[in-house]
Amino acid sequence: MNKQADKQLLHLVIGGELSELDGVEFSDLDAVDIVGVYPNYASAYDVWKDKAQRSVDNANMRYFIVHMHRLMDPDESES
């Protein structure tokens, strides 16, 4: 059993309207869309892409993928 292949690499998809187009600060924290937590980057990316495409008409709306596994274990290096 490959321990690295079986390791959870959690990713959070989150989005909302930004205060400025060139920034990463949300204009209203109460309205932030916490989409969900996913077990790997590929599944998080699929959800992120769908949410981003659905909000294309709102120039201030942005979605992000947060690498939670890096926050939870910052000393662990990825292969």
N, CA, C and O atoms as a DFTB+ gen file, in Angstrom:
316 C
 N C O
     1  1       0.840      -1.173       0.000
     2  2       0.000       0.000       0.000
     3  2       0.889       1.242       0.000
     4  3       1.764       1.381       0.854
     5  1       0.665       2.146      -0.959
     6  2       1.437       3.369      -1.092
     7  2       0.864       4.431      -0.162
     8  3      -0.229       4.947      -0.398
     9  1       1.605       4.756       0.895
    10  2       1.112       5.690       1.910
    11  2       0.872       7.082       1.330
    12  3      -0.121       7.724       1.673
    13  1       1.771       7.565       0.450
    14  2       1.621       8.894      -0.142
    15  2       0.389       8.949      -1.045
    16  3      -0.327       9.950      -1.036
    17  1       0.130       7.912      -1.812
    18  2      -1.016       7.888      -2.723
    19  2      -2.336       7.862      -1.961
    20  3      -3.343       8.373      -2.452
    21  1      -2.344       7.273      -0.766
    22  2      -3.562       7.154       0.021
    23  2      -3.793       8.351       0.952
    24  3      -4.842       8.442       1.588
    25  1      -2.841       9.252       1.034
    26  2      -2.933      10.382       1.952
    27  2      -3.991      11.375       1.489
    28  3      -4.068      11.713       0.308
    29  1      -4.813      11.842       2.441
    30  2      -5.806      12.874       2.140
    31  2      -5.103      14.200       1.922
    32  3      -4.284      14.623       2.738
    33  1      -5.428      14.853       0.819
    34  2      -4.924      16.190       0.548
    35  2      -6.142      17.100       0.415
    36  3      -6.606      17.383      -0.689
    37  1      -6.648      17.552       1.560
    38  2      -7.895      18.311       1.598
    39  2      -7.760      19.685       0.936
    40  3      -6.762      20.386       1.102
    41  1      -8.808      20.044       0.176
    42  2      -8.882      21.335      -0.497
    43  2     -10.255      21.950      -0.239
    44  3     -11.273      21.261      -0.301
    45  1     -10.275      23.238       0.047
    46  2     -11.491      23.989       0.306
    47  2     -11.778      24.891      -0.890
    48  3     -10.881      25.577      -1.380
    49  1     -13.017      24.893      -1.360
    50  2     -13.443      25.818      -2.408
    51  2     -14.307      26.876      -1.735
    52  3     -15.272      26.563      -1.037
    53  1     -13.941      28.133      -1.960
    54  2     -14.589      29.271      -1.306
    55  2     -14.675      30.417      -2.306
    56  3     -13.824      30.548      -3.185
    57  1     -15.700      31.239      -2.169
    58  2     -15.823      32.359      -3.091
    59  2     -16.697      33.463      -2.557
    60  3     -17.342      33.325      -1.517
    61  1     -16.710      34.560      -3.283
    62  2     -17.531      35.698      -2.921
    63  2     -17.133      36.920      -3.719
    64  3     -16.202      36.889      -4.524
    65  1     -17.860      37.997      -3.477
    66  2     -17.551      39.248      -4.166
    67  2     -16.349      39.911      -3.505
    68  3     -16.258      39.990      -2.280
    69  1     -15.433      40.382      -4.336
    70  2     -14.237      41.053      -3.843
    71  2     -14.463      42.552      -3.740
    72  3     -15.272      43.118      -4.474
    73  1     -13.745      43.190      -2.825
    74  2     -13.824      44.637      -2.657
    75  2     -13.252      45.359      -3.873
    76  3     -13.782      46.385      -4.299
    77  1     -12.170      44.820      -4.429
    78  2     -11.503      45.394      -5.596
    79  2     -11.157      44.275      -6.561
    80  3     -10.870      43.154      -6.141
    81  1     -11.182      44.574      -7.852
    82  2     -10.903      43.558      -8.865
    83  2      -9.492      42.989      -8.770
    84  3      -9.272      41.821      -9.093
    85  1      -8.540      43.799      -8.334
    86  2      -7.154      43.325      -8.288
    87  2      -6.734      42.869      -6.888
    88  3      -5.542      42.701      -6.629
    89  1      -7.684      42.670      -5.996
    90  2      -7.368      42.228      -4.641
    91  2      -7.947      40.864      -4.329
    92  3      -8.535      40.210      -5.190
    93  1      -7.776      40.448      -3.102
    94  2      -8.332      39.169      -2.643
    95  2      -9.100      39.339      -1.338
    96  3      -9.226      38.397      -0.556
    97  1      -9.609      40.542      -1.110
    98  2     -10.391      40.812       0.095
    99  2     -11.877      40.785      -0.259
   100  3     -12.317      41.462      -1.189
   101  1     -12.645      39.990       0.498
   102  2     -14.080      39.888       0.254
   103  2     -14.785      41.142       0.751
   104  3     -14.434      41.679       1.801
   105  1     -15.777      41.609       0.001
   106  2     -16.511      42.820       0.385
   107  2     -17.482      42.565       1.533
   108  3     -17.781      43.484       2.296
   109  1     -17.983      41.330       1.672
   110  2     -18.934      40.997       2.736
   111  2     -18.661      39.581       3.224
   112  3     -19.035      38.610       2.566
   113  1     -18.016      39.465       4.363
   114  2     -17.668      38.134       4.891
   115  2     -18.891      37.285       5.214
   116  3     -18.819      36.057       5.179
   117  1     -20.007      37.924       5.527
   118  2     -21.227      37.171       5.814
   119  2     -21.805      36.515       4.557
   120  3     -22.591      35.572       4.651
   121  1     -21.420      37.008       3.401
   122  2     -21.946      36.476       2.144
   123  2     -20.961      35.542       1.432
   124  3     -21.214      35.132       0.299
   125  1     -19.847      35.203       2.077
   126  2     -18.865      34.304       1.462
   127  2     -19.494      32.939       1.253
   128  3     -20.147      32.393       2.142
   129  1     -19.285      32.404       0.069
   130  2     -19.817      31.095      -0.309
   131  2     -18.773      30.028       0.011
   132  3     -17.793      29.869      -0.717
   133  1     -18.991      29.301       1.102
   134  2     -18.108      28.191       1.454
   135  2     -18.699      26.970       0.774
   136  3     -19.643      26.354       1.268
   137  1     -18.123      26.636      -0.368
   138  2     -18.688      25.601      -1.233
   139  2     -18.511      24.216      -0.627
   140  3     -19.463      23.438      -0.564
   141  1     -17.294      23.903      -0.181
   142  2     -17.073      22.598       0.425
   143  2     -15.619      22.204       0.485
   144  3     -14.745      22.898      -0.033
   145  1     -15.373      21.079       1.125
   146  2     -14.034      20.513       1.281
   147  2     -13.980      19.241       0.436
   148  3     -14.911      18.436       0.438
   149  1     -12.873      19.078      -0.284
   150  2     -12.731      17.965      -1.227
   151  2     -11.444      17.207      -0.950
   152  3     -10.475      17.790      -0.464
   153  1     -11.422      15.907      -1.254
   154  2     -10.304      15.057      -0.852
   155  2      -9.046      15.203      -1.704
   156  3      -7.996      14.669      -1.347
   157  1      -9.138      15.914      -2.816
   158  2      -7.970      16.093      -3.678
   159  2      -8.170      17.316      -4.566
   160  3      -9.273      17.851      -4.669
   161  1      -7.092      17.745      -5.198
   162  2      -7.131      18.955      -6.014
   163  2      -8.046      18.786      -7.227
   164  3      -8.777      19.709      -7.586
   165  1      -8.008      17.636      -7.846
   166  2      -8.800      17.414      -9.068
   167  2     -10.292      17.594      -8.817
   168  3     -10.973      18.243      -9.611
   169  1     -10.806      17.039      -7.743
   170  2     -12.236      17.196      -7.465
   171  2     -12.565      18.624      -7.048
   172  3     -13.629      19.136      -7.395
   173  1     -11.665      19.276      -6.308
   174  2     -11.871      20.678      -5.945
   175  2     -11.853      21.558      -7.196
   176  3     -12.645      22.494      -7.308
   177  1     -10.972      21.266      -8.117
   178  2     -10.870      22.041      -9.346
   179  2     -12.160      21.951     -10.169
   180  3     -12.624      22.955     -10.711
   181  1     -12.723      20.775     -10.259
   182  2     -13.974      20.602     -11.010
   183  2     -15.092      21.467     -10.434
   184  3     -15.840      22.099     -11.180
   185  1     -15.202      21.494      -9.116
   186  2     -16.234      22.301      -8.455
   187  2     -15.917      23.787      -8.614
   188  3     -16.807      24.585      -8.906
   189  1     -14.648      24.159      -8.422
   190  2     -14.231      25.551      -8.588
   191  2     -14.577      26.054      -9.988
   192  3     -15.130      27.143     -10.142
   193  1     -14.255      25.271     -10.993
   194  2     -14.499      25.663     -12.379
   195  2     -15.994      25.883     -12.634
   196  3     -16.381      26.850     -13.290
   197  1     -16.820      24.990     -12.117
   198  2     -18.272      25.117     -12.277
   199  2     -18.777      26.397     -11.610
   200  3     -19.546      27.147     -12.211
   201  1     -18.350      26.649     -10.375
   202  2     -18.791      27.852      -9.655
   203  2     -18.286      29.120     -10.353
   204  3     -19.026      30.097     -10.463
   205  1     -17.062      29.111     -10.813
   206  2     -16.498      30.279     -11.493
   207  2     -17.246      30.558     -12.793
   208  3     -17.517      31.715     -13.112
   209  1     -17.578      29.525     -13.536
   210  2     -18.301      29.714     -14.796
   211  2     -19.719      30.220     -14.558
   212  3     -20.238      30.998     -15.358
   213  1     -20.342      29.795     -13.487
   214  2     -21.704      30.245     -13.176
   215  2     -21.750      31.714     -12.741
   216  3     -22.798      32.355     -12.818
   217  1     -20.618      32.239     -12.287
   218  2     -20.592      33.621     -11.792
   219  2     -19.861      34.567     -12.754
   220  3     -19.470      35.667     -12.363
   221  1     -19.680      34.147     -13.991
   222  2     -18.899      34.927     -14.955
   223  2     -19.502      36.307     -15.226
   224  3     -18.770      37.218     -15.612
   225  1     -20.796      36.488     -15.038
   226  2     -21.435      37.776     -15.287
   227  2     -21.161      38.811     -14.192
   228  3     -21.443      39.994     -14.382
   229  1     -20.624      38.388     -13.065
   230  2     -20.307      39.292     -11.965
   231  2     -18.787      39.452     -11.902
   232  3     -18.081      38.557     -11.436
   233  1     -18.294      40.589     -12.372
   234  2     -16.848      40.810     -12.456
   235  2     -16.156      40.761     -11.094
   236  3     -14.971      40.435     -11.026
   237  1     -16.857      41.074     -10.022
   238  2     -16.238      41.081      -8.694
   239  2     -16.298      39.733      -7.985
   240  3     -15.708      39.577      -6.916
   241  1     -16.989      38.774      -8.548
   242  2     -17.124      37.457      -7.916
   243  2     -15.915      36.589      -8.275
   244  3     -15.561      36.442      -9.445
   245  1     -15.294      36.021      -7.243
   246  2     -14.153      35.129      -7.455
   247  2     -14.282      33.903      -6.562
   248  3     -14.782      33.975      -5.440
   249  1     -13.820      32.786      -7.087
   250  2     -13.740      31.547      -6.315
   251  2     -12.281      31.136      -6.228
   252  3     -11.491      31.384      -7.139
   253  1     -11.940      30.501      -5.113
   254  2     -10.569      30.101      -4.840
   255  2     -10.528      28.654      -4.362
   256  3     -11.495      28.133      -3.806
   257  1      -9.386      28.023      -4.595
   258  2      -9.105      26.710      -4.015
   259  2      -8.035      26.911      -2.956
   260  3      -6.936      27.377      -3.254
   261  1      -8.360      26.558      -1.716
   262  2      -7.423      26.678      -0.598
   263  2      -6.858      25.291      -0.310
   264  3      -7.609      24.336      -0.109
   265  1      -5.541      25.189      -0.290
   266  2      -4.862      23.919      -0.016
   267  2      -4.826      23.703       1.501
   268  3      -3.841      24.033       2.162
   269  1      -5.902      23.150       2.033
   270  2      -6.008      22.975       3.481
   271  2      -4.923      22.066       4.040
   272  3      -4.455      22.279       5.158
   273  1      -4.522      21.063       3.281
   274  2      -3.510      20.125       3.767
   275  2      -2.195      20.845       4.036
   276  3      -1.435      20.422       4.907
   277  1      -1.910      21.921       3.313
   278  2      -0.688      22.690       3.549
   279  2      -0.798      23.509       4.828
   280  3       0.198      23.726       5.518
   281  1      -2.004      23.961       5.145
   282  2      -2.216      24.721       6.377
   283  2      -2.185      23.813       7.599
   284  3      -1.716      24.201       8.669
   285  1      -2.692      22.599       7.420
   286  2      -2.783      21.660       8.534
   287  2      -1.434      21.029       8.861
   288  3      -1.176      20.672      10.011
   289  1      -0.568      20.891       7.848
   290  2       0.732      20.258       8.044
   291  2       1.765      20.986       7.172
   292  3       2.207      20.441       6.161
   293  1       2.153      22.212       7.553
   294  2       3.026      23.018       6.701
   295  2       4.426      22.448       6.512
   296  3       5.114      22.828       5.565
   297  1       4.862      21.552       7.381
   298  2       6.201      20.978       7.269
   299  2       6.252      19.811       6.289
   300  3       7.329      19.405       5.855
   301  1       5.100      19.280       5.949
   302  2       5.020      18.135       5.033
   303  2       5.240      18.631       3.612
   304  3       4.540      19.542       3.170
   305  1       6.175      18.066       2.897
   306  2       6.417      18.463       1.514
   307  2       5.661      17.535       0.569
   308  3       5.525      16.338       0.823
   309  1       5.173      18.115      -0.526
   310  2       4.469      17.311      -1.530
   311  2       5.466      16.703      -2.494
   312  3       6.505      17.292      -2.792
   313  1       5.140      15.533      -2.968
   314  2       5.987      14.868      -3.967
   315  2       5.536      15.235      -5.342
   316  3       6.120      14.778      -6.325
